[in-house]
Amino acid sequence: MLGVLVTAAALAASCSSGEKASTSTSTTTTNSSSSTTALPRLDGQAFSVLGPWTKDEQATFQKVLDSFNSKTGAKGVFTSGGDDVPTILGTKVAGGAPPDVAVLASPGTVEKFAKAGNLKPANPAVQAAVAANYGPLWTKLGSVDGTLYGVYADASNKSTVWYNTKAFQTAGITTEPKTWEDFLKASKTLSDSGVQVPVSIGGGDGWTLTDWFENVYIRSAGLDNYDKLTKHQIPWTDPTVTKALTTLKTLWAEKSLVGDPATALQTSFTQSVANTFKAGAPSAMVYEASFVATQITQEVPTAKVGTDAKYFAFPAIDSSKPTVVGGGSAAVAFTDNPASQAFLQYLASPEAAKLMVSSEGSGFASANKNLKASDYPTPTLGQVGADIVNAGDQFRFDMSDQAPSAFGGTKGQGEWKDLQAFLGNGDVSAAQTALEADAVAAYK
């Protein structure tokens, strides 16, 4: 799968003298539809992987790790840190005992550890694998100051609105909304047809509200302003933010469309999905990322993705171009264990990507450009993956995931808290003032 084949000796050269590997000079060659990958023999070489995945997602990733172990003779072990991976890592790094590989969902976290000198740069084999299988954007996302560290093991499309097909049929909606005006109109039609809360909002989890904002902002303010706000190069009091929040308010302030904001603020993301697809569902649409497919499988196993549940692209605003806001999890190496780089190399291959996306229960998607739609378990999930790859330079990584965690990634503070307050009171000016004050404190 690589355009360049690298021998085991070249890979092992990067390991420290104190960590000699039981690596032979032979390689394991794996054929795929696109190219060939040479992996070193790593017989008996133990290595550890720390990542966020649990349940079905963990089981899917384990298949990838098992495949790597089988091909190389390595003995990799995965440990789930759930949502606490950054905290666990900080403790382990401070104690001098980091995992060999960690999977991080935030580019900001990758940058933090890279700039502290804790990460090992990708070796030539990993660089070649990424170049062969990913677009330039994903190389940039995995790099810090021009040096590649991370391989994106998965990706998510956060510009998807999922809907209950039966509710749409009952309401007589035959065309998926294309614009914000269409979206509001469809929501009103669903309300008129008897749907209690047409749009289910999981406001109890503040991160869902940041995703709402980002999709409206990028479509109303454009890519350049999105990039500037991400870096806090323009303030949250900017008129572009005013426009985005005002647009959001046309939906969030309408109780006939989203229900009582107080109830939305008590609703978790998982509940918002269940409320849209369970028997007797009170809602018909839920906005969130492609991993909604995973939640549907887990929360409402009777609802089938692709038949009972489908999605449409987040609606355009002011004739905006199709744009994808998304996320992903980057695997990075913390040690010179030779298995670390070899595993990153394998993760970048179409073979590993296919294993990652093959399970309907996990709902994983990939930015690997050499995957085919047929590699996914359903056409719907295949389309999710295609949307990510085909977005090209119209893809932007989740804004809050790139911000300092104190602003964009912490429960009860920063952007999460401020947007929850905005959902509750609809005060655009107050929201902007609070957002700017919290951003100033976090970015300094």
Residue pairs with C-beta under 8 A, 6 or more apart in sequence:
1 30
1 32
1 34
1 35
1 36
1 37
1 129
1 132
1 133
1 348
1 349
1 350
1 351
1 370
2 35
2 36
2 37
2 38
2 125
2 128
2 129
2 132
2 345
2 349
3 35
3 128
3 131
3 132
4 124
4 125
4 128
5 27
5 36
5 38
6 38
6 123
6 124
6 125
6 128
6 345
7 25
7 27
7 38
7 40
8 23
8 24
8 25
8 26
8 27
8 40
8 41
9 25
10 123
10 124
10 125
11 23
11 40
11 123
11 125
11 338
11 341
11 342
12 21
12 23
12 40
12 338
14 120
14 123
14 336
14 338
14 341
15 21
15 336
15 337
15 338
16 336
19 335
19 336
19 337
19 338
21 42
21 45
21 337
21 338
21 339
22 42
22 43
22 44
22 45
23 40
23 41
23 42
23 43
23 45
23 338
24 40
24 41
24 43
25 41
26 40
26 41
27 38
27 39
27 40
27 41
28 38
28 39
28 40
28 41
28 71
28 72
29 36
29 37
29 38
29 39
30 36
30 37
30 39
30 71
30 349
30 351
32 349
32 350
32 351
32 370
33 350
33 370
33 372
34 132
34 133
34 350
34 370
35 132
35 370
37 129
37 345
37 346
37 349
37 351
38 125
39 68
39 71
39 72
39 342
39 345
39 346
40 72
40 338
40 342
41 72
41 73
42 72
42 73
42 74
42 338
42 339
42 342
43 72
43 73
43 74
44 73
44 74
44 75
45 72
45 73
45 74
45 75
45 337
45 338
45 339
46 74
46 75
46 76
46 77
46 339
47 74
47 75
47 76
47 77
47 100
47 101
47 335
47 337
47 339
47 340
47 343
48 76
48 77
48 78
48 79
48 99
48 100
48 101
49 65
49 76
49 77
49 78
49 79
49 99
49 100
49 101
49 102
49 103
49 331
49 343
50 78
50 79
50 81
50 85
50 88
50 89
50 92
50 99
50 101
50 102
50 103
51 58
51 61
51 78
51 79
51 80
51 81
51 85
51 102
51 103
51 329
51 331
52 80
52 81
52 82
52 83
52 85
52 103
52 105
52 329
53 60
53 61
53 80
53 103
54 80
54 82
55 298
56 294
56 297
56 298
56 359
56 361
56 362
56 363
57 294
57 362
57 363
57 364
58 78
58 80
59 359
59 361
59 362
60 355
60 356
60 358
60 359
60 361
60 362
60 364
61 78
61 153
61 356
62 78
63 355
63 358
63 359
64 153
64 346
64 347
64 352
64 355
64 356
65 76
65 78
65 343
67 346
67 351
67 352
67 355
68 74
68 76
68 342
68 343
68 346
68 352
69 75
69 76
71 346
72 339
72 342
74 339
74 342
74 343
76 339
76 343
79 99
81 88
81 89
85 102
85 103
85 104
85 105
86 104
86 106
86 109
86 405
89 98
89 99
89 102
89 104
89 109
89 113
92 98
92 99
93 113
93 116
93 118
93 334
98 118
98 334
98 335
99 334
99 335
100 333
100 334
100 335
100 337
100 339
100 340
101 331
101 332
101 333
101 334
101 340
101 343
101 344
102 331
102 332
102 334
103 153
103 329
103 330
103 331
103 332
104 110
104 113
104 150
104 329
104 330
104 331
104 332
105 327
105 328
105 329
105 330
105 401
106 401
106 402
106 405
106 409
107 141
107 330
107 397
107 401
107 402
108 401
108 402
108 403
108 404
108 405
108 408
108 409
109 405
110 119
110 142
110 144
110 149
110 150
110 330
110 332
111 144
113 119
113 332
113 334
114 144
114 145
114 147
114 149
114 332
115 144
115 145
118 334
119 149
119 332
119 333
119 334
120 149
120 332
120 333
120 334
120 335
120 336
120 340
120 341
121 147
121 148
121 149
122 130
122 142
122 147
122 148
122 149
122 150
122 151
122 333
122 341
122 344
123 341
125 341
125 342
125 345
126 148
126 151
126 341
126 344
126 345
126 348
127 148
129 151
129 344
129 345
129 348
129 349
130 138
130 139
130 142
130 148
130 151
130 348
131 139
132 348
132 370
133 348
133 349
133 350
133 353
133 368
133 369
133 370
134 152
134 348
134 367
134 368
134 369
135 367
135 369
135 389
135 392
137 392
137 393
137 395
138 152
138 328
138 367
139 148
141 150
141 152
141 328
141 330
141 397
142 148
142 149
142 150
142 151
142 152
142 330
143 149
143 150
149 330
149 332
149 333
150 330
150 331
150 332
151 330
151 331
151 332
151 344
151 347
151 348
152 328
152 329
152 330
152 331
152 366
152 367
153 328
153 329
153 330
153 331
153 347
153 352
153 356
154 328
154 329
154 356
154 364
154 365
154 366
155 326
155 327
155 328
155 365
155 366
155 367
155 385
155 388
156 289
156 290
156 291
156 326
156 327
156 328
156 365
156 388
157 289
157 290
157 324
157 326
157 365
157 384
157 387
157 388
158 211
158 214
158 215
158 288
158 289
158 290
158 324
158 325
158 326
158 327
158 398
159 215
159 313
159 314
159 323
159 324
159 325
159 326
159 387
160 287
160 288
160 289
160 290
160 292
160 311
160 312
160 313
160 314
160 384
160 387
161 177
161 183
161 285
161 286
161 287
161 311
161 312
161 313
161 314
161 315
162 273
162 276
162 285
162 286
162 287
162 288
162 292
162 293
162 296
162 309
162 310
162 311
163 176
163 276
163 284
163 285
163 286
163 309
163 310
163 311
163 312
164 276
164 277
164 281
164 283
164 284
164 285
164 308
164 309
165 307
165 308
165 309
165 310
166 308
167 190
167 193
167 195
167 281
167 284
168 174
168 186
168 190
168 284
170 193
170 194
171 186
171 189
171 190
171 192
171 193
171 195
171 284
172 189
172 193
173 186
173 189
173 190
175 182
176 312
177 183
177 185
177 186
177 312
177 315
178 312
178 315
178 316
179 315
179 316
179 317
180 216
180 219
180 247
180 250
180 315
180 316
180 317
182 315
183 251
183 315
184 250
184 251
184 257
186 198
186 285
187 198
187 199
187 251
187 254
187 257
187 285
188 198
188 256
188 257
190 198
190 284
190 285
191 198
191 256
191 257
195 282
195 283
195 284
196 259
196 282
196 283
197 257
197 258
197 259
197 275
197 282
197 283
198 256
198 257
198 258
198 283
198 284
198 285
199 251
199 257
199 258
199 283
199 284
199 285
199 286
199 287
200 258
200 267
200 272
200 273
200 275
200 276
200 282
200 283
200 285
200 286
201 208
201 209
201 212
201 252
201 258
201 259
201 264
201 267
201 272
201 286
201 287
201 423
202 208
202 264
202 267
202 268
202 269
202 270
202 271
202 272
202 273
202 286
202 288
203 209
203 261
203 264
203 265
203 266
203 267
203 420
203 423
204 264
204 265
204 266
204 267
204 268
204 269
204 271
205 268
205 269
206 411
206 412
206 415
206 416
206 417
206 419
206 420
207 269
207 400
207 409
207 416
208 269
208 272
208 287
208 288
209 416
209 419
209 420
209 422
209 423
210 398
210 399
210 400
210 408
210 415
210 416
210 419
211 287
211 288
211 289
211 325
211 398
211 400
212 248
212 287
212 419
213 244
213 245
213 248
213 419
214 226
214 325
214 398
214 399
214 400
215 287
215 314
215 325
216 244
216 247
216 248
216 317
217 225
217 226
217 229
217 240
217 241
217 244
217 399
218 226
218 320
218 323
218 325
218 396
219 314
219 315
219 316
219 317
219 318
219 320
219 323
220 240
220 243
220 244
220 247
220 317
220 318
220 320
221 229
221 240
221 241
221 243
221 244
222 320
223 323
223 394
223 396
225 234
225 238
225 240
226 396
226 399
227 233
227 396
228 234
229 236
229 238
229 240
229 241
229 399
230 396
230 399
230 402
230 403
232 403
232 439
232 440
232 443
234 240
235 436
235 439
236 432
236 435
236 436
236 439
237 432
237 433
237 436
241 432
241 435
242 428
242 432
245 422
245 428
245 431
245 432
246 428
247 317
248 422
249 426
249 428
251 257
251 258
252 258
252 261
252 422
252 423
252 426
253 426
255 261
258 264
261 423
261 424
261 426
262 424
264 423
265 420
265 423
265 424
267 275
269 288
269 295
270 295
270 298
270 299
272 283
272 286
272 288
273 286
273 288
273 292
273 295
273 296
273 299
273 300
274 295
274 299
274 300
275 281
275 282
275 283
275 286
276 283
276 284
276 285
276 286
277 296
277 299
277 300
277 303
277 308
277 309
278 299
278 300
278 303
279 302
286 292
287 314
289 326
289 327
290 311
290 363
290 365
290 381
290 384
291 363
292 309
292 311
292 363
293 305
293 309
293 360
293 363
293 380
293 381
293 384
294 361
294 362
294 363
295 363
296 303
296 305
296 309
297 305
297 360
297 361
297 363
298 361
302 308
303 309
305 360
305 378
305 380
305 381
306 378
306 379
306 380
306 381
310 380
311 380
311 384
313 322
313 387
314 325
316 322
321 394
322 391
322 394
323 391
323 394
323 395
323 396
324 387
324 388
324 391
324 394
324 395
324 396
325 395
325 396
325 397
325 398
325 399
326 388
326 391
326 395
326 396
326 397
326 398
327 397
327 398
327 401
328 367
328 397
331 343
331 344
331 347
332 344
333 340
333 341
333 344
334 340
346 352
348 368
349 368
350 368
350 370
350 371
353 366
353 368
353 370
353 371
353 375
354 371
354 375
356 362
356 364
356 366
357 364
357 365
357 366
357 371
357 375
357 376
357 377
357 381
357 385
358 375
358 376
358 377
359 377
360 377
360 378
360 381
363 381
365 376
365 381
365 384
365 385
365 388
366 385
366 388
367 388
367 389
368 389
369 389
371 385
371 389
372 382
373 379
373 382
373 383
373 385
373 386
374 382
375 382
376 382
376 384
376 385
388 395
399 408
400 407
400 408
400 409
400 415
401 408
401 409
402 408
403 409
403 414
403 415
403 439
403 442
403 443
404 442
404 443
406 413
406 414
406 441
406 442
407 414
407 415
407 438
407 439
407 441
407 442
407 443
408 414
408 415
408 416
408 442
409 416
410 416
413 438
414 438
414 439
414 442
415 435
415 438
415 439
417 434
417 438
418 431
418 434
418 435
418 438
419 431
419 435
421 427
421 430
421 431
421 434
422 428
422 430
422 431
